[in-house]
Amino acid sequence: TADLLQEFSTRFKLPVATSFRRQDYVDNRFVNYIGDLSAGANPLLNEQVANCDRLLLLGTRFGDIATRGFSCPKPGSWHGSIAHVHPHRAEFNRIWRCDLSLCTTPDRFLRALCGIAAGRQPDRSAWLRSCRSLYANWVTISPVPGAVSLPNIVAWLSDNLPEDAIVTNGAGNYAAFVNRYFRFKKFGTQLAPTSGSMGYGLPAAIAAKLERPQSLVVCIAGDGCFQMTMNELSTAVQHKANIIAAIANNGFYGTIRMHQEMRFPERVSGTDLYNPDYAALARAYGCHGETVLANEDFAGAFGRSVEAGMPAVIELRLDPEAIGTETTISGIRQSGTALRQALMPSCRTG
């Protein structure tokens, strides 16, 4: 299907975006690929969707994540047209009225369209280049506080892992860095939950390694996420599933902390974590363990983890200020304080 999609996109000169955690459905290096409609998606990509005149939905439910809570495009006020291709009739017209509903699989639909002549097409070259440029700018590394930068680590993995390497993650703010900075090249290389399930990454990585032992499998996890299922390291050792887990350790539940700082700045509760020494914990399970304190140390730690011939854990000591792809704790706290102060007079008089 990925090859058919690229052929279809090229022939009809159309940009392609993927839905939440479906980035491996198309090679992200493809010139017509313009990004993913994930949690924390590129705001300029969301604008492209909101302002376009036609949408072709291939096999997607086009749910709340891809549409920013069913607001992009906004039902009732958007005047574009939608063609929806899905194998189940129940998915049609649930939120948006479809102008064309085709009950079939995306690959059959694409194969049929690729088999016909494209005909005369409008010149969309400038628009396609603009869309792709927005994506290229979005995945350019943005600096974050601290000696260990998760954007740099994810970008290094994207540039250095084999094309068939499988990357897994769970849920949390850290996962937005994976969505943004890792470029998936082949189908079947992304395993991640669409339901917000913390702890998914490690067991998913173990299952993937047992299913495809020849592939390099890397789990990227937050510290809170990893602690949900870290006991599965024993399963990895027992079954010789030699995965590599990179733990983004910032010392708290990042997503919940972000919302606390936004709504109740400096009044956080229950989000700080008391973490173990993850490298020592890994060794206690019979795994290889590494601790990374600076970006330049990661490549060596990763190389040693690959060569160890056993499951491995790499702890990344992050600055807690770097809470999101474009946000810091202090920035969120300041905006939350300003918002609260702005609302206080109305609250007192109301």
SEGU-567010 format. One record per residue (C-alpha): residue number from 1; x, y, z; residue in one letter. Coordinates in steps of 0.001 Angstrom, whole numbers, plus 500000, padded with zeros to 6 digits. Each point is the difference from the previous one (the first is absolute). Example, Ala and Ser with C-alpha at 12.3 -4.5 7.8 and 13.67 -1.06 7.14 Angstrom:
2
{rec 1,{512300,495500,507800},'A'} {rec 2,{501370,503440,499340},'S'} 
***
This chain:
350
{rec 1,{500000,500000,500000},'T'} {rec 2,{502861,502414,500759},'A'} {rec 3,{501379,499617,496470},'D'} {rec 4,{496535,500432,498498},'L'} {rec 5,{499429,503113,502112},'L'} {rec 6,{503259,501551,498819},'Q'} {rec 7,{499156,499172,496385},'E'} {rec 8,{496520,501487,500370},'F'} {rec 9,{501316,503125,501726},'S'} {rec 10,{502664,500519,497354},'T'} {rec 11,{497653,499440,497066},'R'} {rec 12,{497283,502317,501269},'F'} {rec 13,{502386,502480,501678},'K'} {rec 14,{498403,499780,503440},'L'} {rec 15,{501570,500477,503467},'P'} {rec 16,{499742,497132,502491},'V'} {rec 17,{499575,500232,503777},'A'} {rec 18,{499654,497088,502401},'T'} {rec 19,{497693,499659,502977},'S'} {rec 20,{501008,499500,503634},'F'} {rec 21,{502832,497464,500314},'R'} {rec 22,{499660,498790,496433},'R'} {rec 23,{503176,501700,498788},'Q'} {rec 24,{501480,496739,498730},'D'} {rec 25,{497211,499695,497419},'Y'} {rec 26,{502111,502116,497636},'V'} {rec 27,{503720,500679,499718},'D'} {rec 28,{500422,503338,501799},'N'} {rec 29,{502774,500894,497533},'R'} {rec 30,{497497,499949,497127},'F'} {rec 31,{499885,503492,498478},'V'} {rec 32,{496197,500236,500227},'N'} {rec 33,{499844,498966,503669},'Y'} {rec 34,{499110,503033,502122},'I'} {rec 35,{499719,498669,503564},'G'} {rec 36,{497764,498247,502487},'D'} {rec 37,{496732,501071,501593},'L'} {rec 38,{501070,498882,503459},'S'} {rec 39,{499665,501412,503486},'A'} {rec 40,{502273,503033,499893},'G'} {rec 41,{499902,500134,496196},'A'} {rec 42,{501487,502822,497978},'N'} {rec 43,{497517,502904,500381},'P'} {rec 44,{500673,501014,496391},'L'} {rec 45,{499006,496510,498828},'L'} {rec 46,{496757,500352,501938},'N'} {rec 47,{499435,503280,498166},'E'} {rec 48,{500525,498260,496681},'Q'} {rec 49,{497291,497486,500899},'V'} {rec 50,{497612,502686,501276},'A'} {rec 51,{500401,502129,496870},'N'} {rec 52,{500049,497365,497267},'C'} {rec 53,{497037,499538,497676},'D'} {rec 54,{500146,496193,499692},'R'} {rec 55,{501037,497162,502297},'L'} {rec 56,{500605,496402,498979},'L'} {rec 57,{499886,497734,503063},'L'} {rec 58,{501611,496612,499433},'L'} {rec 59,{499158,497344,502568},'G'} {rec 60,{499907,502484,502882},'T'} {rec 61,{497166,500738,502408},'R'} {rec 62,{501178,503639,500075},'F'} {rec 63,{499445,500104,503746},'G'} {rec 64,{500582,502497,502791},'D'} {rec 65,{503827,500011,499906},'I'} {rec 66,{500307,500571,496246},'A'} {rec 67,{497358,502737,500114},'T'} {rec 68,{501065,501755,503223},'R'} {rec 69,{496896,498969,501900},'G'} {rec 70,{497706,500052,496936},'F'} {rec 71,{500770,503660,499349},'S'} {rec 72,{502326,499843,496972},'C'} {rec 73,{498145,500182,497691},'P'} {rec 74,{497004,501144,501986},'K'} {rec 75,{496776,498090,499250},'P'} {rec 76,{497214,502249,498811},'G'} {rec 77,{502186,502930,498998},'S'} {rec 78,{502506,498350,497648},'W'} {rec 79,{498915,500097,496373},'H'} {rec 80,{502489,497596,498470},'G'} {rec 81,{499239,496523,498703},'S'} {rec 82,{501003,496626,501444},'I'} {rec 83,{500553,496686,498255},'A'} {rec 84,{500259,497207,502562},'H'} {rec 85,{501442,496580,499197},'V'} {rec 86,{499512,497431,502762},'H'} {rec 87,{499230,496257,500119},'P'} {rec 88,{497183,500454,502573},'H'} {rec 89,{496812,501876,499133},'R'} {rec 90,{499382,500999,503625},'A'} {rec 91,{502905,502485,499797},'E'} {rec 92,{498336,502166,497353},'F'} {rec 93,{498281,503273,500945},'N'} {rec 94,{500563,499600,503739},'R'} {rec 95,{501323,503525,500531},'I'} {rec 96,{500369,501563,496572},'W'} {rec 97,{497673,499505,497069},'R'} {rec 98,{501862,498224,497222},'C'} {rec 99,{499445,501100,496436},'D'} {rec 100,{501299,496637,498807},'L'} {rec 101,{500099,496823,502104},'S'} {rec 102,{501815,496958,498624},'L'} {rec 103,{499747,496777,501983},'C'} {rec 104,{503254,498321,499062},'T'} {rec 105,{503572,499656,501204},'T'} {rec 106,{502527,502756,499272},'P'} {rec 107,{502261,497674,497999},'D'} {rec 108,{497181,498925,497666},'R'} {rec 109,{498966,503626,499567},'F'} {rec 110,{503557,501143,499256},'L'} {rec 111,{500660,497103,497642},'R'} {rec 112,{496905,500886,497994},'A'} {rec 113,{500926,503683,499778},'L'} {rec 114,{503622,499316,499144},'C'} {rec 115,{498749,497875,497129},'G'} {rec 116,{498316,502905,498231},'I'} {rec 117,{501471,502960,498200},'A'} {rec 118,{500437,503084,502168},'A'} {rec 119,{498773,502357,497284},'G'} {rec 120,{500728,503671,499999},'R'} {rec 121,{500939,501229,503467},'Q'} {rec 122,{500195,503541,501384},'P'} {rec 123,{503490,501156,500860},'D'} {rec 124,{500302,499340,503743},'R'} {rec 125,{503814,500045,500045},'S'} {rec 126,{500381,503223,501972},'A'} {rec 127,{497372,498923,502529},'W'} {rec 128,{501641,496596,500447},'L'} {rec 129,{503394,501605,500561},'R'} {rec 130,{498465,502371,502537},'S'} {rec 131,{498334,497150,501909},'C'} {rec 132,{503198,497991,500034},'R'} {rec 133,{501966,503043,501126},'S'} {rec 134,{497671,500384,502985},'L'} {rec 135,{500762,496406,500949},'Y'} {rec 136,{503765,500446,499519},'A'} {rec 137,{499971,503040,502273},'N'} {rec 138,{497940,498161,502606},'W'} {rec 139,{502472,497103,500281},'V'} {rec 140,{503026,502287,500202},'T'} {rec 141,{501468,499618,503479},'I'} {rec 142,{498755,502552,502511},'S'} {rec 143,{502333,500605,502973},'P'} {rec 144,{498827,498897,503433},'V'} {rec 145,{501542,500543,503439},'P'} {rec 146,{502543,497539,501332},'G'} {rec 147,{503122,498090,498979},'A'} {rec 148,{497894,497117,498681},'V'} {rec 149,{497570,501087,497293},'S'} {rec 150,{497244,497530,499150},'L'} {rec 151,{499525,501570,496522},'P'} {rec 152,{503675,499353,499255},'N'} {rec 153,{499838,496435,501324},'I'} {rec 154,{496888,499161,497951},'V'} {rec 155,{501486,501636,496896},'A'} {rec 156,{503214,497973,500473},'W'} {rec 157,{497956,496799,500174},'L'} {rec 158,{498068,501038,496902},'S'} {rec 159,{503238,500553,498074},'D'} {rec 160,{501868,496917,501249},'N'} {rec 161,{497545,497152,500529},'L'} {rec 162,{499533,497503,497147},'P'} {rec 163,{496938,500682,497867},'E'} {rec 164,{498263,496878,501308},'D'} {rec 165,{500658,500837,503678},'A'} {rec 166,{496849,500022,502116},'I'} {rec 167,{499391,502939,502335},'V'} {rec 168,{497466,499729,502830},'T'} {rec 169,{498746,502452,502582},'N'} {rec 170,{497233,500423,502547},'G'} {rec 171,{498060,503142,500877},'A'} {rec 172,{501209,503307,501378},'G'} {rec 173,{501455,503342,498968},'N'} {rec 174,{503299,498327,499124},'Y'} {rec 175,{498242,498104,497187},'A'} {rec 176,{499385,503281,498145},'A'} {rec 177,{503771,500157,499435},'F'} {rec 178,{499833,496570,498316},'V'} {rec 179,{497067,501060,497805},'N'} {rec 180,{501766,503176,498980},'R'} {rec 181,{503652,499072,499551},'Y'} {rec 182,{500061,496339,498969},'F'} {rec 183,{499520,499390,496275},'R'} {rec 184,{498455,496601,499401},'F'} {rec 185,{501109,498326,496783},'K'} {rec 186,{498133,496701,499772},'K'} {rec 187,{496604,498606,500915},'F'} {rec 188,{499959,497916,503180},'G'} {rec 189,{502697,501983,501806},'T'} {rec 190,{497809,502087,502343},'Q'} {rec 191,{498259,498521,503031},'L'} {rec 192,{498225,502476,502276},'A'} {rec 193,{496597,500289,501706},'P'} {rec 194,{497214,502203,498657},'T'} {rec 195,{498091,499804,503290},'S'} {rec 196,{502464,501717,502341},'G'} {rec 197,{501247,496756,501560},'S'} {rec 198,{503046,500574,502191},'M'} {rec 199,{502407,497090,500272},'G'} {rec 200,{499334,498735,496471},'Y'} {rec 201,{503483,500497,498581},'G'} {rec 202,{502037,497333,501821},'L'} {rec 203,{497652,496985,499582},'P'} {rec 204,{499344,501083,496393},'A'} {rec 205,{503743,500029,499357},'A'} {rec 206,{500423,496528,501490},'I'} {rec 207,{497131,498620,497905},'A'} {rec 208,{501424,501632,496861},'A'} {rec 209,{503460,498527,500639},'K'} {rec 210,{498573,496518,500500},'L'} {rec 211,{497985,500339,496798},'E'} {rec 212,{502839,501536,497961},'R'} {rec 213,{503238,498934,501720},'P'} {rec 214,{502122,501197,497070},'Q'} {rec 215,{498846,503619,500464},'S'} {rec 216,{501489,502516,502400},'L'} {rec 217,{497244,501043,502431},'V'} {rec 218,{500205,503210,502023},'V'} {rec 219,{497531,501070,502674},'C'} {rec 220,{499897,503692,500871},'I'} {rec 221,{498255,500515,503336},'A'} {rec 222,{499439,502693,502575},'G'} {rec 223,{501026,499235,503568},'D'} {rec 224,{496391,499860,501183},'G'} {rec 225,{499001,497961,496973},'C'} {rec 226,{502861,497528,500422},'F'} {rec 227,{499238,499375,503660},'Q'} {rec 228,{496519,498754,499069},'M'} {rec 229,{501440,496829,498445},'T'} {rec 230,{503727,499913,500748},'M'} {rec 231,{499608,496572,501621},'N'} {rec 232,{499779,498684,496441},'E'} {rec 233,{503775,500323,499809},'L'} {rec 234,{499976,496552,501592},'S'} {rec 235,{497911,498757,497053},'T'} {rec 236,{502499,501480,497563},'A'} {rec 237,{502904,498273,501757},'V'} {rec 238,{498118,496701,500329},'Q'} {rec 239,{499123,499864,496297},'H'} {rec 240,{503221,501616,498732},'K'} {rec 241,{498095,502877,498440},'A'} {rec 242,{502951,502347,499613},'N'} {rec 243,{498190,503317,499793},'I'} {rec 244,{501443,503412,500872},'I'} {rec 245,{497943,502275,502252},'A'} {rec 246,{500883,503704,500118},'A'} {rec 247,{498417,501624,503063},'I'} {rec 248,{499331,503736,499949},'A'} {rec 249,{500375,500765,503699},'N'} {rec 250,{498810,503483,501005},'N'} {rec 251,{498823,499061,503499},'G'} {rec 252,{496232,500399,499677},'F'} {rec 253,{496864,499071,498067},'Y'} {rec 254,{500544,502549,497245},'G'} {rec 255,{496550,500221,498416},'T'} {rec 256,{498134,500298,503281},'I'} {rec 257,{502590,502459,501306},'R'} {rec 258,{499548,502145,496890},'M'} {rec 259,{496257,500253,500574},'H'} {rec 260,{500529,500753,503692},'Q'} {rec 261,{502422,502811,499165},'E'} {rec 262,{497553,501404,497455},'M'} {rec 263,{497003,499995,502316},'R'} {rec 264,{501540,500245,503466},'F'} {rec 265,{503520,501434,499626},'P'} {rec 266,{502302,499163,502926},'E'} {rec 267,{497239,497905,501610},'R'} {rec 268,{500940,496595,498599},'V'} {rec 269,{498978,496807,501731},'S'} {rec 270,{500951,496354,499665},'G'} {rec 271,{502060,500241,496830},'T'} {rec 272,{503571,499814,501324},'D'} {rec 273,{501682,496615,499589},'L'} {rec 274,{502662,498334,502111},'Y'} {rec 275,{501945,498124,497356},'N'} {rec 276,{502431,497125,500395},'P'} {rec 277,{503418,499924,498387},'D'} {rec 278,{498700,498471,496783},'Y'} {rec 279,{503389,498748,498819},'A'} {rec 280,{500538,498198,503327},'A'} {rec 281,{496441,498663,499884},'L'} {rec 282,{500625,498654,496498},'A'} {rec 283,{503133,498199,501162},'R'} {rec 284,{498073,498511,502935},'A'} {rec 285,{497586,498461,497467},'Y'} {rec 286,{502923,498625,497971},'G'} {rec 287,{499897,502738,497358},'C'} {rec 288,{502638,502401,498769},'H'} {rec 289,{499694,503463,501595},'G'} {rec 290,{501200,503460,498932},'E'} {rec 291,{499492,503539,501307},'T'} {rec 292,{500283,502965,497626},'V'} {rec 293,{500745,503444,501438},'L'} {rec 294,{500809,501843,496736},'A'} {rec 295,{498955,499733,496352},'N'} {rec 296,{503479,499058,498819},'E'} {rec 297,{499981,496919,502262},'D'} {rec 298,{496921,498433,498429},'F'} {rec 299,{501536,498497,496847},'A'} {rec 300,{502588,498098,502031},'G'} {rec 301,{497417,498803,502523},'A'} {rec 302,{497730,498815,497202},'F'} {rec 303,{502843,498195,498225},'G'} {rec 304,{500979,498163,503187},'R'} {rec 305,{496346,499066,500556},'S'} {rec 306,{499767,498459,496537},'V'} {rec 307,{503256,498080,500467},'E'} {rec 308,{499050,498718,503476},'A'} {rec 309,{497918,497153,498583},'G'} {rec 310,{497333,500360,502678},'M'} {rec 311,{497045,502298,500801},'P'} {rec 312,{501255,503488,500765},'A'} {rec 313,{498808,503142,501757},'V'} {rec 314,{501369,503486,499312},'I'} {rec 315,{498956,502631,502514},'E'} {rec 316,{499882,503548,498609},'L'} {rec 317,{500297,502567,502794},'R'} {rec 318,{497864,502894,498758},'L'} {rec 319,{499570,503521,501299},'D'} {rec 320,{496458,500161,501468},'P'} {rec 321,{499573,503429,498356},'E'} {rec 322,{499661,498283,496610},'A'} {rec 323,{496450,498792,500501},'I'} {rec 324,{498790,500096,496392},'G'} {rec 325,{501150,500477,496414},'T'} {rec 326,{499448,503764,500189},'E'} {rec 327,{499350,500622,503685},'T'} {rec 328,{501936,500301,503245},'T'} {rec 329,{498801,499812,503591},'I'} {rec 330,{500796,503656,500618},'S'} {rec 331,{498239,501089,496812},'G'} {rec 332,{496861,498033,500819},'I'} {rec 333,{500063,501240,503579},'R'} {rec 334,{500247,503640,498916},'Q'} {rec 335,{497152,499674,497507},'S'} {rec 336,{497896,498160,502563},'G'} {rec 337,{500619,502697,502611},'T'} {rec 338,{499115,502754,497516},'A'} {rec 339,{496784,498214,499051},'L'} {rec 340,{499009,499504,503622},'R'} {rec 341,{500650,503664,500813},'Q'} {rec 342,{497958,501069,496996},'A'} {rec 343,{497077,497869,501135},'L'} {rec 344,{500091,500914,503701},'M'} {rec 345,{498014,503302,499781},'P'} {rec 346,{497192,498326,498087},'S'} {rec 347,{500031,497119,502441},'C'} {rec 348,{499672,502385,502966},'R'} {rec 349,{497191,502015,498427},'T'} {rec 350,{498183,496977,498611},'G'} 
***
